[in-house]
Amino acid sequence: MRQLVPSGRSIAAGVLLLALGVGCYVGARETSVFAVRTVDVRGGTPAVRAEVRAALAGEVGASLLRVDGGSLSRRLSALPDVRSFTYDRDFPHTLRVVVRREVPVLVVRQVPGKTAFLVASTGKVIRTLARPERSNLPRLWVKKNVPLAVGDQVPPALLPAAASLASLRGTGLPGGVHVVSVGQSGLTLTLGGGLEVRLGDPGDIRLKLAIARRILAATGAASAGGGYVDVSVPERPVLSSNSQVGG
């Protein structure tokens, strides 16, 4: 049985086609054939999209074939409002970027002083607030020496506060959360009526919040003002001073 062996001519033709393909690719990378003319930003708010377009202005004129996630990340990582992004090359001249914005959930106030920071659900510091009284987000009070900087994460001890509020999005507690505190006994949410929801350590936050929400809905305790519901041990929740709720 004869084996089919490519001829020297066919091998040479294949090598030539490969070389031409490589040459065309390199040429496209180095010339304006696929130069970026439009940066199409989607997602987020109009303000966030404007920030992203401004940050990526340096990509205009570069070849789409030279654009990569690393270069985009370097430009967008400096934007506190951007949580994540995806991108796509829409040939011949459009760079399309879809962003997810950071969602603010908390105002951190430093004392003594009037410095206030807007913090996202991820724990990222989005910006300072010149007029924090205009925000209806929950407050977390910390000492002046707690390190906070725009674009950075809050210290690890404060991350559970942001995580707990992120878990409440769309399914809030009666009266809303007005103050968050982090102490030796763990995380505590103070509702608008004054009732405390004591969550304890940051474990099982979603479960603890679900139990607290069910207790408050069944008893109406949040509207009475004062008192507490302790769900730090989810299996043994406690309402007010001594009343055991559930098993």
N, C-alpha and C positions, 0 to 999 in steps of 0.2 A: 504494500500500500504506500503510495507516494505521499510524502509530507509536503504541504504547501508552504513554501519559504518565500517571503517577500523579496522581490528583486531589489537590486541596488538602486534602480531608478525610483521605485516606490518609496524606499527608505529616505532617499534624498528629498523627494517631494514632501514627505511627512515632516522632515526636519525643517524644510523651508516654510511650510505652513505654520509650524509651531513658532518659528522665529518671527514670522510676520505677525502672528497673534500677540506675542510678547511685545514686539515693537509697537503695535497699535495700542496696547494697554499702557505701556510706558509713555507713549506720546500723548495719550488722552489724559494721563495723570499730570503731565508737565505742561500741557497747553490749555487753551481756553475752550476747547471743544465741549467740555462738560462743566464749565465754570458755574459756580453758584451765583444765581442772580436774585433768587427769592428765598427768604427764610420764612416758611409757613409754620407759625406756632399755633398750637391748639391746646385746649384744656386750660385750667386755672381761671383767673379773673382777667379782665382787660389790663389791669395794672401789672399783673404777673407776666402776661404775654408781652407787654411792652418791655419789661425788664429783661426777659429772655431774648427778645429780638436785639436789644441794645448789646447784651453780652455776647451774642453770636455775630455781631456786625463784622468782626474780623474774618469770618468764614466766607463772606461775600467776595467773589473773585477767585477763590480757590477751587480746584477741581473737586467735583463730587467724589471722585475716586480716592481722593486724599483725605476726605473727611472720615473720622473714626470716633468711636465712643470715648476714647481717652481724651481727645482734644476738646470734645464737647463737655465732658465732665469737668475738665479743668476750668472751663469758662463758667459753667453753671453752678459749680460747687460753692462759689462765692455768694450766691444769691440765697439769703435765708428763707425766702418764701417758697423755694423749689424743694419738694420732697424727693421726687424721682422723675425720670424722663425716659422716653424711647424716641428713636429717630429712624428715618427712612430716607433713602435717596430716590427722589422722583425725577428720573432723567427726562429731559437733558439738563435742566438748570434749577431744580427746586430741592431745597433741603427742608424736609418736613420733621418737626419736633412736636411731640405730645408730652405735656408736662402734668404732673400731679403736684398740687400746691400743698404746703403745710397748712393744717387746720388749727387755728388758735383755740385753746381750751382754758387758759389760765393766765391770770395776771400775778406776777411775783413782785412783791413790794419789799424793798430793803429798808430796814430801820436801824439807827436813826437816819433821817433823810427822806427825800421824796422820790428817789429813783424807782422806776417801775419798768418791768420787762413783760412783753407779750410772749407766752410760751406755747408751743404747738403740742399736739397729742403725742408726738414722738419724743418730746422732751427738748426739742431744739428751740433755742431763743431766737425769735423772729425779729424783734425790734424793741427799742425803748418806747415808752409811752409818755409823752409830755403832759397829757391830760387823762390820767388813768380813771378819773371819776366818770368819764364818759362811757367807759366799758362796763357792761353788765356781767362780765365773766367772773367766776369765782376768784377769790384772793387767797394767796399764800404769802404769809409774812415771814421774812428771814432776816438774819442779822446782816449788817453792812459788810462783814468780812467774808460772806459766802460768795465765791467766785462765779460771776455771771457775765457773759459777753455775747453780743449779737453774732449769730452764726454757729455758736458752740452748743453742746448739750449742757443741760443743767447738771449739777453734781449728782452722782448716783443715788444719794439719799432722797432726792426730790423727784426722781423718775416715777415712783409709784403714784404720786399725786397726779401727774399728767396722764398716766395710764388709766387710773380709775375714772377720770373725767372723760377720757376717750371712750371708755366702755359704756358711758351713760349717754352718748350721743344718740338722739332719736328716742330714747327710753328713759327720760329723766325721773328724778325722785320728786315726790310732792313738795311744792314750795321752792324747788330748785336748790342747787348748792350755792351758798354764798361765801363760805370760808372753808379752806382746806388746811389742815395742820398735820405736821409730821413730827412726832415726838418719840419718847422712849416706849410708849405703849403702842406705837404704830401709827397708822393713818386714820384720820377722823375727818368726816365731812359734816359741816354744820349747815343745816337747811335754813330756808328763809324764815321759818317760824321759830327757830332757835333749837330745834331738836337735833341731836348729834347722831350720826351714823358711824359707829366705831367698827372699823374694818380690820384693825390689827396689822399683821404682817402683810406684805404685798402678794402673797400666794392666793390663788383661787378668787381673784378680784371679781370676775364676772359672776361666779356662783354666789359670793357674798352679797353683791349688789342685787341680784335677782331675789335672794331671800329677804333682804331688807325691803325691797319694793313690794313684795307680796305681803309682808307683815304690815307695812304702812297702809297699803290699800285696804286690808281687811279690818284694821283697827281705827283708821283715821287719826292716829297718834300725831302725825305731822302737823295737823291743824290745831292741836291743843297747845302747842308751844312748849319748849323746855323738854327735859327728859332725854332719853337716849334709846337707841336700839343697838345692841351689841351683837354683831355677827362675826366677830373675830374667830370664833369656833363655829363654823357653819352648822355642825350637828346639834349645837346647843345655843340657839339664839336667845337673847334676853331683851325684853322690852321694859323701858323705864328702870325702876330700882331693883325689884326682885322678881317680877313676873316672868315665869318661864313660858316661852312660846314654842309650840311645836315639840318634836321629839328629838 
